[in-house]
Amino acid sequence: MRRTLGILPLVLSLPLLGAVPVSADSTESKPRRDRTWHTSVVDADQSFRGLDAVTRRTAWITGGSMTEGGPGSVWRTTDRGATWQDVSPPDSDGLMFRDVEARSANRAVVLAIGPGEASRIYRTTDGGESWTETFRNTDEAAFYNCLDFYPGGRRGLAVSDPVDGTFRILSTDDGGRSWSVLPDDGMPDSTGEYNFAASGDCLVIRGKHVWFGSGGAAARVFHSRDRGLTWRATDSAIPAGEAAGVFGLAFRTPRHGVAAGGDFAAPENGTDASTITRNGHTWRNGGDLEVLAEDVAWVPGKRHALIAVGESGEVGGTHVSRDGGRHWHPISRQGFHTLDCTRGGTCWAAGGEGRVGRLVFPRRQR
């Protein structure tokens, strides 16, 4: 049975903030070493799991309500997180927006996850003032989890849990205006596996290459070099399990990448929660973390620097690696579900209870 592990219940303790735009109520998490997240609560009813940081000033976040049947939401900032605007598509009750891919402050594509018609894709070109629904899944066996675009923003792919034993790939060639299902004869058998819609980064694209991660019966990384038509699957070196596997991926180049994961059934265990590749398709264990990692990102401006975040209930944390993922150091007990970094050493993160974080790496340490 498919476990919607990206939809694990979280504690709801704060009321919905009604003002739009929201002025960030900034706090600072207690640092463990040398970094501090500047956090704010944007919408306490939301679990944010999708994030795209366009610049150090502009970012988009997406989430789903922690109240059953509540609306999913999309938020945008253009002032470094000082204020956030609710730019959600209309009629979003019950939807869970889990991935956002933005080209600018005006252009973005968002994915709502779930079985059957709950999986939908929306597109805006005016900063969220209006949205067009460009895809609605009609196959009850499909459950779309993540999407990404190739350089230039026209070609994009989205991945669904296996249908009839193989992962399903959805594609666009017009920037997300229309979508079609690709043939599955180039996809390895993946019976018993599934994606984790934990962070919006279970599928990532770098150059002409695309990867996605799995868990369940096996924890593997799938790699395609021909625009998603044929795939090669290799062991990720992250332990598999009913609630375990690969949660997020990040690539500095098409050869140098990192996968992050763990086990939602044991979130306090970060052993073997990261893995690295130096050729783009074979993987070996990276350094251990103190807790699971739902997302990972390279820090621009420093060749080997990485940051990883994870959050499951009361268990969470932030780790940094300065050697390409071979070793990790905890810097904060503040955890998040999703993460992205931009030029200038600015990293954004978002998580449960509507929290958004912003961290700037000192220039001398980048």
Secondary structure, DSSP 4 states (H G I P E B T S, - for coil): ----GGG------SPPP--SSEEP--EEPPBSSS---EEEES-TTEEEEEEEE-SSS-EEEEEEESSTTPBPEEEEESSTTSEEEE-PPSS-BT-EEEEEEESSSS-EEEEEEEEGGG-EEEEESSTTSS-EEEEE---TT-EEEEEEE-TTSS-EEEEEEEETTEEEEEEESSTTS--EEPPSTTSPP-TTEE--TTSS-SEEEETTEEEEE-EES--EEEEESSTTSS-EEEE-SSPPBTTEEEEEEEESSSS-EEEEEEETTSTT-BTT-EEEESSSS--EE---BSS--SEEEE-TTSTT-EEEEEEETTEEEEEEESSTTSS-EEEES---SEEEEETTTEEEEE-GGGEEEEEE--GGG-
